[in-house]
C-alpha cells in the first residue's frame, strides 16, 4: 500500500495512495475528526485510475488552503501501483 500525506498544520490532511489488496486508489480527507471527512476507495476496484481522486484532492487543497502541489501525483500513484503489484506477484 502506498500512502502520500499532504497537510496544513494539525487540522486538514489529504492522504492519497494505492491499496494493493483492494486493487484501488484511495483518498482520505481529515479535518481533525476521529474519522476521515471523506474516504474514497474503500471497495474493491472502486478507482482503477487516480485521475478523479487527484482532481478531488486539488479541489480540497484549494478550498481548505492546503499548500499541496498535486501536479505529479498521477504519475507517482501509477508508479506506486506498478511497484506494489510487482511485490504482490513475487510473494
N, C-alpha and C positions, 0 to 999 in steps of 0.2 A: 504494500500500500504506500502510495506517495502522499505527501502532505506538505502543502505550501501555505504558510501563515503570513497574513498581512494585517497589521494592526495600527491603531491610533491610540496610544496610551493603554489604559486598562478597560476601556469601555467598548469599543467597536472592533470586532475581529472578523476577518474573512479567512476561511480555510477552504482550499480547493485542491483536489488531487484525484488519483486513480485508485479504485478499490478492486484489486485483482479477483478476490473470491466472488464478488457480485458482478464483475465484468462491466463496471460502470464508472464514469467520472462522477464526482460528488462536489457539493458546495455547501458549506455551513456559514451562517452569519450569526454572530453572537453580539448582543448589546449589553452584556453583563448579567444576563439572567442565568438561572441554573441550566436551562435547556436552550439550544440554539433557536433564534427567532425564525430562521429559515433553514431548512435542511432538505436539499435535493440530492437524489442519487441513493435512495435507500432501498430501491428494488433492483432485482437482477436485470442488467442490460437497460436500465432506465435512460441513461445518457451515454450512448456509444461514442459520441463526439463531444469535445469540451467547448465547442463554439458558443452554444446557448448559455452555458454556465459562466463563461468568461464575460459575455455581454451583461448578464445579471450582476456579476462581481463589479464590473465597471460602473454600472448604474448605482450600486450600493456605495461604491467608493466615492462617487461624486456627491451623492445625496448626504452621506454622513461625514464628508470631509476627510476621508482617509487618503493618505499620501501613497496610493497604490498605483504602480506602473504596471498595467495589465497588457502591455504590448507584446511581450514574448510568451506569456503563459500557454497559448495554444500549442506552440512547438515544444515547449518544455513538457507539457502534460502528455502529448503524444509520445515523446521520448520516454517518459515515465511508464506509460502503458507497455511500450516495447520491452523495456528493461524488466518490468515486473512479470510480463508474460513469459519471457525467456527464462527467468528464475523459476517460475512455476513449472515449466516444462522439464527443467533439469532436476527437479526434486522428486 
